[in-house]
Amino acid sequence: MAVHKRWITLILSALFSGCLIMYHPMETGAAFKINRFYYEKKGEVVWDLPSERKEVAITFDDGPNPAYTNEILDTLKKYDAKATFFLVGRNVARHPAIVKREVAEGHELGNHTYTHPYRLPPSAYKKEIDATEKLIEQYQKNQVKLFRPPGGTLNKPIINYTIKKGYKILLWSWHQDPRDWMHPSASSIATHVVSHVRNGDVILLHDAGGNRQETVKAVKMILPILKKKGYKFVTVSQLMMKHERFASLFKQDPDLEPFRIFNEIR
């Protein structure tokens, strides 16, 4: 009960102060306050990318994991859907074949640190980002590098360092976190995503970090429903390059992919 009361207090505080409290339930008491309106206006932290087009970006955190990622990739391929995978570096090192497949099938890679820490000294956290960046660049060289902090936890040192490194910090649409990390049913996950969908949504899902079988099932439900509604599934960079705030970051060639894939996948 105390945890629930604290969660309600954090939300109310955020609403009245104009600040965003990034709070992860696995880290009770670990809260980092940033002003969403300040960072969003500057374009340094992205939550969603409103669009007139019926396009959404599905993102997957914590992978790759052979138990779940390959099946998700099969479903994405079936519906001609592209996604953005925020990778944990140690999982990249363990499962390079899956990363190669993600790239070969047109998906985008983002940085999600090396070991998925929630609380580290700044110097150690920077090493996590750098180590994963080196791994990702062996498979894909992005025009715009994307970083998503574990649990969405942010503070000024993390923001300043990632910006200095040339990253855009990508979180997710507030209304598109079905909390699959709490192991709800597949139908619950799918219902949440489908019932809340808006053009330009950044949808948060997970393909590792626990039992993700319900997420795998949910993806098989979400894609055909949204496709029937006329939605297209694109990468985050594909949304960004069509957004007036971020279009200038990309080479202005309509035939150019938003990320460059090495000719020879290593």
N, C-alpha and C positions, 0 to 999 in steps of 0.2 A: 504493500500500500504506500509506503514511504517513497518508493521509486516512482510510482504513478503520480503522486502529488508533486514530486520534483519535476517530472516531465511536464505536467500542466503548468507549473510555475515558470519553467523555461520558455514555453510557448507564449504565454501571456506577456512575459517580459520582452520577448522578441517583438511581439506585435505592437506594444506600446512604445518601445524605444526605437523602432525602425532598424533594429539590428537583427542579424541572424545568429541564432545559437546552434552551432554544429555540435550535436550530441550523439554519441554512440552508446546504445544500451549495454554493450559488453564492457564498457568502461565507465561504471557508475561514478559520477562526480567529475568526469573529464569533459569540461565544456570550454569551447573556444568561441569568443564573441567577435564577429566581424559585421560591418555594416554592409548589408547586401546592396543597398541602393548606391552607395559610394563606389564599390568595386564593380558592380554591374554597369553603371554609367561609364566608368573608365574602360570597360571591356576587358578587364583583367580576369574576372571570374564569370563564367557563363553558367546559367541555370537552364534556360531554354531559348529557343530561337524561333519566335513567332513568325509564321509565314502564311501567305495566301494560298500556297500550294498544299495539297493533301500529302504531306511527307512527314515522316517521323524517324527518329534515330533510336534504334534499340541498342542499348549498351550492356555489356556483360563484364562483371568484375571478378577478380581473384584467380582466374585461370592462367594457363590451360590445365584441364584435368581430363585424362582419357576416359573416365567413367561418365562424363557428361558432355564435354565440349564437342566431341565428334558427332554425337547424336544431334546436338543443336546445329552444328554445321550442316548435317544432312537435311534438316528441316529448312534452314535458311536457303539452301540450294534448291530445294523443291519448290519454293515460292519466289525464287529469284529475288531474295532479300539480302541486303548488305547490312552489316552491323559493325560496331566499334567494340573491340575487346581491350579492356584495361588490364594489362598483364602484371602478374607478380613475378619479379625477376627469377626467383629460385624455381618457379614452375616453368618458366621459359627454358632454363637450363636443364630441367628434368625431362621436358617433353618437346624437344625442338621440332619433331615431325608434325605436331599439331600446329605449331606456329607457322611452319612452312605452308601447311594446308590453308590456314586462315588467310595468309597473304595471297596464295595462288588463286583463291576463290574470290578475291576482290574485297576483303574486309580490311578494316583499319585497326592499327595497333596503338594503344595508349599506355602511358606509364602509370603503374599503380604501386610503386616502390618495390623493393627486393624481397622483404620478408613480411610485409603488411603490418607494420607497427602502428600503434595509436599514439604512443608517447615515447619520444626519444629526444635527447639533446640535439640542438640544431646541427651540430657537426656530424653526428651519426645519421641524422635524417637526410642530409645532403648526400652522404655516401650511398644511401639507399636509392635515391633518385638517379645519381650518376651511374651506378652499377647497372640498373635496369635500362637506362638510356643506351648504354654501350651494347647491351644484348639486343634490344629492339632494332638498333641501326644495322645489325647484321642481317636483318630480314626485310626491313622497310625504312625508307627515308621519307619522312613526312615534310610537306611544305610548311605545315603548322604543327608543331609538337603539342600533344595533349597530355595533361597530367590530371589525375583524379586522386586526391588523398584518401587513404583508408578511412572508412567510416564517415567521410566528408569532413573530417576534422581539419580546421584551418586556423592559422594564426599569422601574424605579420611576418615573422622570419621565413615561414614556408612560402607565403605569397611572394615576398620580395625575392627569394632565391629562385623560385621557379620562373618568375618573370624575367629575371636577369639571365636565366638559361634559355630564354626564348620560348617558354611554354605559354599556352593558354590553359587556365585551370577550368576544367569541365566538371560541373557537379551534375544535377539532374533536375527535371521539372518537379516542383514540390508535390504536385498532384499525381506524379507517376512513380512513386515508390511503393510497390505492393508488398514490401517487407518479406520477400521470399526467403530471406535469411532467418525468419522466424518459423519456417517450415509450415506455412499454410497449405491448403489443398491447391491442386492445379486449377480447379475451377474458380477458387477465390482469387488467385493471382490473375487469371485471365479476365475475370469479371471486372476487377479493379482497373486493369489497363484499358480494356475496351470501353468501359463506361465513362472513363475520365479523358479519353483521347481528344487532343486538340492538334491542329496543324503546328508543326515545328516542335513537338514534344521531344524531350530527351528522356527515354524510358530506362529505369534502373532495374537490372536483373543480375543474377550471379550464376556463373558456371563452375564454381569451385568454392572452397572454404567451408564445406560441410556437405550434408546430403542434399543434392540439388535435383533429385529425380522429379519432384513436383514441378520444378521450374522447367525441366525438359518437356514434361507433358503440357505445361501451360503454353510454351512457345508453339507447340503443335496446334493449340486451340486459337491463340491470338492471331497468328499470321493469316489463316484463311478468312477469319471474320473481318479483319481490318482490310485485307485485300479486296474482299467483296464490297466493302464500303468505299473503295476507291483509293485507299492509302498506298503509298509507295514507301518502301523501307530503304533508307539511305544511311550513309555514314555521317558522323558528326561533321567532318570536313565538308561533305557535300551540302549539308545544311548551311554551314558557315559561309561557304563561297557564294551563296545566293543571298546572303543577308547583307544589308547595306553597311552595317558596322564593320563587318569582317571581310567583305569581298576584296578589298584592296590588299589583303595579305596573300592572296593567291594570284598566280599568273593568269591574266585574263585571256584564256583560250578555252572556249566552250567544249572543245574536244579533249582537253587535258584532264586526266584524272586528278583529284584533289591531293593524291599522294603518289609519289613516284616509287614504283616497284623495281627493284634491281632485276636486270635481265636474267642474271643467274642467281637463283635463290640458294643461299648457302646452307 
